[in-house]
């Protein structure tokens, strides 16, 4: 009997549904859970002693999995813990801390194949960490400034001929007045550089503008690299393709070996088995690394290009070369 695959993801994450279906069609045993189910719809009984590592069970209304049998974990943005109604704010915060250390601690201690382990994901999500590691791994990166000082921004702009962009350091998504909003990469104008009001309120990331012929979304899964060119058909998409999906066209492409080798080193350094990396390719064919998202979306790029991403994720979870 093959070892079960543990899936930890939000219950309504439909790309994860595709991974589950792919694994089950291959005959794999799958146990799916969402941390939002704990402690009301998911129970944990973890045991460890001098003779054995972590054993015990995760149990939902419909199924149970033995912790010691888990062979791989697919970890993808699960929900927040949900506690019984009536708890005070301090009680709920205390309970959440216990749940993170208890359930999260036991799961994190599982010695198996992770795609990806949350400890490594947390560190890899920091763009300053990514950029430093990418540079050390031989990838080309854009000159970058992170600051909350307006004068440093102006000096950086002068250094790069005024051609700089501003982008979020962390997630570009926020909720305001009940609406989901995104903050996109913005190329700064002279007027922007004159009025930098608000820069001093938090950290901002600035990079030198890199002339682009197109961009590449490179999905790295284990040792496999699935690359797609993204061509912008509007001014907004040329600055940040996420701002105008309707203006994009796609095609599959190959990865130059120096870039592929740099990405292999980067993934090893960051301890990641999955990453969605973004590159700019300039008119001379040079690839510039922007970032790698250890929990990046992939379903849309598979739909647009036919790249076998879900199948490759399943291969990695099953240890198929």
C-alpha positions in Angstrom: 0.0 0.0 0.0 1.4 3.4 -1.0 1.8 6.1 1.6 -1.0 8.6 1.9 -0.6 12.2 0.6 -1.8 14.8 3.1 -3.3 17.9 1.5 -3.4 21.1 3.6 -5.3 23.8 1.8 -8.4 26.1 2.1 -11.5 24.1 1.5 -12.6 26.3 -1.4 -9.2 26.3 -3.2 -10.3 24.8 -6.5 -6.8 24.4 -8.0 -6.1 22.1 -5.1 -9.2 20.2 -6.1 -7.4 19.4 -9.4 -4.4 18.0 -7.5 -6.6 15.8 -5.4 -8.5 14.5 -8.5 -5.2 13.8 -10.3 -3.8 11.8 -7.3 -7.0 9.9 -6.8 -7.2 9.0 -10.4 -3.7 7.5 -10.0 -4.9 5.4 -7.1 -3.2 7.4 -4.4 -4.7 7.7 -0.9 -5.4 11.3 -0.2 -6.4 13.0 3.1 -7.4 16.6 2.6 -7.8 19.1 5.5 -8.1 22.8 6.1 -6.7 24.3 9.3 -9.9 26.2 9.4 -11.5 22.9 10.3 -9.5 22.7 13.6 -10.7 22.2 16.3 -14.4 21.9 15.5 -14.4 19.6 12.4 -10.9 18.1 12.7 -9.3 16.3 15.6 -5.7 15.6 16.3 -4.3 12.8 18.5 -0.5 13.0 18.2 1.8 10.7 20.3 5.6 10.5 20.6 7.9 8.6 23.0 11.4 7.3 23.3 10.7 4.4 21.0 8.8 6.1 18.2 8.5 9.4 16.4 5.1 11.1 15.9 2.2 8.7 15.5 -1.5 9.2 16.0 -4.4 10.3 13.8 -5.9 13.2 12.1 -9.7 12.7 11.9 -12.6 14.4 10.2 -16.2 13.3 10.0 -15.5 11.2 6.9 -12.0 9.8 7.2 -8.8 9.3 9.3 -5.1 9.3 8.5 -2.3 7.8 10.5 0.4 10.4 10.9 3.3 7.9 10.7 2.1 6.7 7.3 2.1 10.1 5.6 4.5 10.1 2.7 4.1 13.6 1.3 2.4 16.9 2.2 1.0 19.4 -0.2 0.8 22.7 1.7 -1.1 25.5 0.1 -2.5 28.6 2.0 -5.0 26.9 4.4 -7.5 29.0 6.3 -7.4 30.4 9.8 -8.4 28.3 12.8 -12.1 28.6 13.7 -13.1 28.4 17.3 -16.5 27.9 19.0 -18.7 30.9 19.4 -18.6 32.7 22.7 -14.9 32.9 23.3 -13.5 36.3 24.3 -10.8 38.0 22.2 -8.0 37.0 24.6 -9.3 33.5 24.8 -9.4 33.1 21.0 -5.9 34.5 20.6 -4.6 32.1 23.3 -6.4 29.2 21.6 -5.0 30.1 18.2 -1.5 30.2 19.6 -2.0 26.7 21.1 -3.4 25.4 17.8 -0.5 26.8 15.8 2.0 25.2 18.2 0.1 22.0 18.7 -1.5 21.0 15.4 1.0 23.1 13.4 3.9 21.8 15.4 3.0 18.1 15.0 2.4 18.5 11.2 5.6 20.5 10.7 7.5 17.7 12.5 6.4 15.1 9.9 9.5 13.7 8.2 8.3 13.3 4.7 8.3 15.0 1.3 6.9 18.5 1.5 5.6 20.8 -1.3 6.4 23.1 0.4 7.3 23.0 4.1 5.6 26.1 5.8 8.8 26.9 7.7 10.8 27.4 4.5 7.9 29.1 2.8 7.7 31.7 5.5 11.3 32.7 5.0 11.2 32.4 1.2 8.3 34.8 0.9 10.5 37.7 1.9 11.6 39.5 -1.3 14.9 40.8 0.3 15.8 37.1 1.1 14.9 36.0 -2.5 16.9 38.8 -4.2 20.0 38.1 -2.1 19.8 34.4 -2.7 19.1 34.8 -6.4 22.1 37.1 -6.8 24.3 34.6 -5.0 23.0 31.8 -7.2 24.1 33.6 -10.4 20.7 35.0 -11.5 20.5 38.6 -12.9 18.5 40.8 -10.6 17.4 44.5 -11.0 19.0 47.2 -8.8 16.7 47.5 -5.8 16.1 49.9 -3.0 13.9 49.3 0.0 13.3 52.4 2.1 11.0 54.7 3.9 13.1 57.8 3.1 11.9 60.1 0.2 15.3 61.5 -0.5 16.8 58.1 -1.0 14.1 57.4 -3.6 15.0 60.5 -5.5 18.7 59.7 -5.4 18.0 56.2 -6.6 15.9 57.6 -9.5 18.7 59.9 -10.5 21.2 57.0 -10.4 19.0 55.1 -12.9 18.0 58.0 -15.2 14.6 58.4 -13.6 13.4 55.0 -14.8 12.3 53.3 -11.7 9.2 51.4 -10.5 7.5 51.0 -7.1 6.0 47.8 -6.0 4.8 46.2 -2.7 7.4 44.4 -0.6 4.9 41.9 0.6 1.5 40.6 -0.8 0.0 43.1 -3.2 -3.6 42.3 -2.0 -5.6 44.1 0.7 -9.2 44.3 1.8 -10.7 47.8 2.1 -14.3 48.6 2.7 -15.1 44.9 2.2 -13.5 44.9 -1.2 -10.5 43.0 -2.4 -8.0 45.3 -4.0 -4.5 44.8 -5.6 -1.5 47.1 -5.6 0.3 46.8 -8.9 3.8 47.7 -10.0 3.9 51.4 -11.0 6.5 53.2 -13.1 7.2 56.5 -11.4 6.9 59.8 -13.3 8.6 63.1 -12.5 5.5 64.3 -10.8 5.5 61.2 -8.6 9.2 61.8 -7.6 8.4 65.4 -6.7 5.5 64.3 -4.4 6.6 61.3 -2.4 4.2 62.0 0.4 3.5 58.8 2.4 6.8 57.1 1.6 7.9 57.6 5.3 4.9 55.7 6.6 6.2 52.2 5.9 8.8 50.2 3.8 8.5 50.5 0.0 10.4 48.6 -2.7 11.8 50.4 -5.7 13.6 48.9 -8.7 15.3 50.1 -11.8 13.1 49.7 -14.8 14.2 46.8 -17.0 13.3 47.1 -20.7 11.2 44.1 -21.6 10.4 42.2 -24.7 8.1 40.0 -22.7 8.0 38.3 -19.3 8.2 34.7 -18.3 6.3 32.8 -15.6 8.6 29.9 -14.7 6.9 27.2 -12.7 9.5 25.1 -10.9 8.5 21.7 -9.5 11.3 19.5 -8.2 13.8 19.4 -11.0 11.3 20.2 -13.7 10.8 23.7 -15.2 7.7 24.7 -17.0 8.1 28.1 -18.7 5.5 30.4 -20.4 6.1 33.6 -22.2 3.7 36.4 -21.2 3.2 39.1 -23.8 1.6 42.3 -22.8 -1.0 43.9 -25.2 -1.6 47.1 -23.3 0.4 49.8 -21.5 -0.9 48.7 -18.1 0.0 45.1 -18.7 3.5 46.2 -19.9 4.1 47.7 -16.5 2.4 44.9 -14.5 0.7 42.1 -16.4 -1.5 41.3 -13.4 -3.3 44.6 -14.0 -4.8 43.6 -17.4 -5.2 39.8 -17.9 -7.4 40.4 -20.9 -4.5 42.0 -22.8 -2.2 39.1 -22.4 -1.1 36.4 -24.8 0.9 33.3 -23.9 3.3 30.7 -25.4 5.4 28.0 -24.0 9.2 28.5 -24.1 12.5 26.9 -23.0 14.8 28.1 -20.2 18.4 29.0 -21.0 20.7 26.6 -19.1 22.4 29.3 -17.0 19.0 30.5 -15.8 17.9 26.9 -15.2 21.0 26.2 -13.2 20.6 29.4 -11.2 17.0 28.5 -10.4 18.0 25.0 -9.3 20.5 26.5 -6.9 18.0 29.0 -5.7 15.3 26.4 -5.0 17.8 24.3 -3.1 19.0 27.3 -1.1 15.4 28.3 -0.2 14.5 24.6 0.5 11.5 24.8 -2.0 10.1 22.0 -4.2 7.6 24.3 -5.8 8.0 27.9 -6.9 6.3 30.3 -9.3 9.1 32.6 -10.6 8.7 35.7 -12.6 11.4 37.0 -15.1 11.7 39.9 -17.5 13.3 39.0 -20.8 14.8 42.1 -22.4 15.1 42.8 -26.2 18.6 41.2 -26.1 17.2 38.0 -24.6 18.7 38.5 -21.1 16.6 37.1 -18.3 16.2 39.2 -15.1 14.8 37.6 -12.0 12.0 39.4 -10.2 10.7 37.0 -7.6 9.7 33.4 -6.8 6.4 32.8 -5.0 6.4 29.5 -2.9 2.6 29.5 -3.0 2.1 31.1 -6.4 -1.0 30.5 -8.6 -0.5 28.0 -11.4 -3.9 26.9 -12.7 -4.5 29.9 -15.0 -1.1 29.4 -16.7 -1.8 25.7 -17.3 -5.2 26.7 -18.8 -3.6 29.2 -21.1 -0.6 27.1 -22.3 -1.4 23.5 -21.6 1.7 23.1 -19.5 1.2 19.9 -17.3 1.6 21.7 -14.0 -1.0 19.7 -12.0 0.4 16.4 -13.3 3.9 17.5 -12.3 2.8 18.5 -8.8 1.3 15.0 -8.4 4.5 13.5 -9.7 6.5 15.4 -7.1 4.2 14.4 -4.3 4.5 10.7 -5.4 8.3 10.9 -5.8 8.0 10.2 -9.6 11.2 11.4 -11.4 
